[in-house]
Amino acid sequence: MSFNRNGLRAKLAFATGKRLSQEQLGFARQQFNLNARALEESGYTVEDKLADLRDPAARFLFASLDDGQEVRLDSKKPPLVALFHFRFTVQGELLERMEGEPVLLVADAFVARESQHKGLGRHCMALLELVARKETMSGLMFASYQALDSAVEPFISSKLKGWALDEAWEPEDGAFTVYAKTFAAPPAAKESGAGGSPTSMLATDAAVEKPVQSEVDLLATNLAATPFWESVPQASAPTEAKESVVSEEDAEEDDVETAARLLDELVALSRT
């Protein structure tokens, strides 16, 4: 739940639609205002998006600057620099149909301009993938506003592993470009005395990610039945982040090391 690379130090915190602070709502409004034209081209207004954020089913991952010091009640809190709005749903939600597999859908992703190109967006997406695995989702989806896809596509294709276009669940009006990452199905157990039939597999991740699944199973055991976002302390910060756009990082880091480091942090957190 912390980030410290490439000259950027940040703290991460989860929130829900019922528990958003005024600072968090203000930061979200700022990002939507900066991208109001892109929202309108996808059929939304800023007020529509703010109403979506207050939905009890909405989940959030925020990042705020970390100066390494405790914040006093009479002092100014470090500004928020990233917002990831997500929810647990099914693939057909963007088509307004309750169809398909259960997924973690990333509906909005913003990183403040001064905090981009440092790896923060990639770190947050890796953390959301761990959440999706822990909650036994079949994968993740990212709904990119059509007008912002020129920034999103390079990030998805060059910084994230195992993602691809998913035209099957894109709205016909072209409001969104949909990207997806589908987790591998678990191997089928062989029947006693017979060599079981081949397992029907979903689109698979790279082989290096298979150990991550077993580590996430361990994390799920440590956290028991408590939803992940409720097991992490809630936090908030003020709204002083400057102009921002959808995240696009240049930081290079090995995926295996990233997953291992995140898992170590999350397992340690679950034991506190």
N, C-alpha and C positions, 0 to 999 in steps of 0.2 A: 504493500500500500504506500510505497514511497518510490520516488524516481530521482536519480542523481547521476546524470550523464551529460556530456557535451556542454558543460557550463550551466545546466539547468537543474535546479533542485525543486521538487514539488511533492506535495502530499496528496493522496487520493482518498476519496470518501464516497460511499454510496448513499443514495437517498431514494425516497419513493414519492409518488404523486401526492400522497397525503401529508408528507413531511417536508416539503420544500420550504426553505427560508426565504425571506424577502430578498436577501442578497443573491441567492441562487436563481430566483425568479427574475430579478433584475438583470443578472448576467445573461440568462436565456433570452430575455427580451432584446438585449443589446445585439446578440448574435442574429436573431431573426430580423431585426431592423436593418442590420448591415446586409442581409441577404433577402430583403423583402421582394425584390424583383424576381429572384429565382423561385421563391415561394409562390408568387402570383402566377408564374408560368406553369407551375405544377398544380394550380387550382386552390391554393391556400392563401389566407391572409395571416398577418402576424398574430392577430387575436385568435384565429383558428388554432394556430400552433400552441399558443399559451394555454388555451383550453385543453388541448391534448395533454399537455404536461401535468395538468391537475387531475387527470384520470387516475383513479386508485391503482389501476394496473400498470401505470408508467413506472419505470425504474431509471435511475440515473447513476452515472459515474462522473464525479467532478474532480478536477485537479486544481490546486491552489499553490502559489509560490511558497517555498519553505525557506525561511531565512535562518533556520536552525535554532531559533529562540522561542520560548513560550510566549504566547500572546496574552498580554494583560487585558483586563476588562476595560481599562480606560485608554487603550491604545488601538491603533488602526490594524485591522486584520489583513494578512497578505491577500492580494487580489486573486480571484479565480482566473485560470488560464485555459481551461478545457472543459467541455461538456459533451457527454455521450448519453443520449436518450435511447433506451432500449425497452423491450418488453418480451415476455414469453407468450407466444401465440402459435398459429399454424401458418403454413406457407401461403394459403389462400387469402390471408387478410388483406393484402394489397388489391385483390380482386373482389373484396367484400364477400368472400365465400369462406365458410368454415370447412375447408378441405386441406388435404395434404398432411405432411408430417409436422410434429411440434418442433419449433425452432426458436432461437433467440434472434429477434429482429432488431437491428440497429436502425433507428428511424432518423436520428440526427447525430452529427459528429462535427464538433467545432474545436479548433485549437487556435488560441490567440496568435496573431502574426509573429509577434516577437518570440514566441515559444515554439515555432515550427522548425522543421529541419534538425531536430535534436533527438528524435526517437520517441517522443512522448506519445504520439498517436499510435505508433506501433505497439508500445508498451500497454496502452489501454486496450487495444484490440486483442492482444494476447491474454490479458486478464479476463476480458469478456468471454473469450473462448474457454478458459478454465471454468468460468461460471456456468457456461452452457453445458460443458461436459459433466460438471458436478450435478446439475439439475436434470441430467439424462435427456437433453434435447438431441434431436437427430442431426443438428448442425446450426449454422448461423446464416442470416441473410442481412444484406446491407441495401437499403433503399436510397439510392442517390438521386437527388433532384436533377432533372435533365439538364438544367442550365448550369449546374455545378459539376457535371460529370467530367469536364475537361481537367479538373483538379483531382477528382476522386479516382479516376481510372488509372493514372500513373502510380498513385499510392497503392491501390489494390494490386496492380500487376507486378510492381517491382519491390514493394516493401512487405507484403503479406504472402504467406505460403498456402497453397491449396485452394485459393479462391478462383472463381470463374463466373462468367456471365450466366444468368439463369433466366432466359427468355420465357420459360414456361409459365412463370408467375408475374410477368410484367403486365401492368395495366395497358389496355388497348389504346388509351388516349396518350400514351407516351409520357406521362407525367414523371415517371421514374425509370431509371436504369437499375436493374436488380442484379446484385452479385450474391453468390452463395458459397459456403464451404460446408460440405456434407461429411459427417464422421463415418468411419468404417463400421459396418455392422459387426457385432461380436461373433466369433466362430461358433457354429452349431455343435452341440455335444453329440458325440457318436453314440448310437444305440448299442446296447449290450449285445455282443455276438454278431454284430453286423457293422460294416463300414458305412457310416451315415452318408446321406446324400450331400452333394456340394452345397455350401452355404450361398444363399443369394446375397450379394454384396451391394451396398450403396457405393457411390463414387468414393474411392478411398483416399485417405491422407497419405502423405509420404511416409515411408517405413520408419523414419527417424522419430515420428511422433507417437508410435505405438507405446513406448515406455511412459509417455505423458499420461495416457489413459489409466494405467495402473496406479500412477502416483495420484491422479485425481480421485480414483476409487478410495485410496487411503485418506485423502483429504475429506471426502464425503463421510467416511467412517468417523473421523475425528470431530466433524461438525454435526454428526448425527442427523436428525431430521430438520434441523434449523435451517430455513432458507438462507442462502449465502449472504444476501444483502442485509439481513437482520442480524447476522453474526458480527458485522463490522460496525464500529462506532460511527454514528452519524456526525457530520461536520459541515460547517458552512463558512463562507468567506464573502467579502464585499465585491462590488461590481466594477472595479477599476480597470479591468482588462481593456486593451485598446482594440482597434479594428482587427477582425479575425475572419478567416475563411475556413472551409473544410480542410482538415489536416492533410499534409503531404511532407513526409520526412525523408531526409537523405541519409540518416545515420545507418551504418552497416553493423549488424551484429548477428552472430550465429544463432539460428533458431533453437538448437538444442540447449545452448547455454541460457538463452532467454527463458525458455520454459522451465529449466531446472532452477534458475534463480527465483522466478516467480513462485514456483511450487514450494521452495524452501521458505520463502517469506510467508506464504499463506498457511502452510502447515505450522510454522512457529506462531503465527497469529491465532490459529485455532486452539492452541494449547494454553493461551494466556487466560 
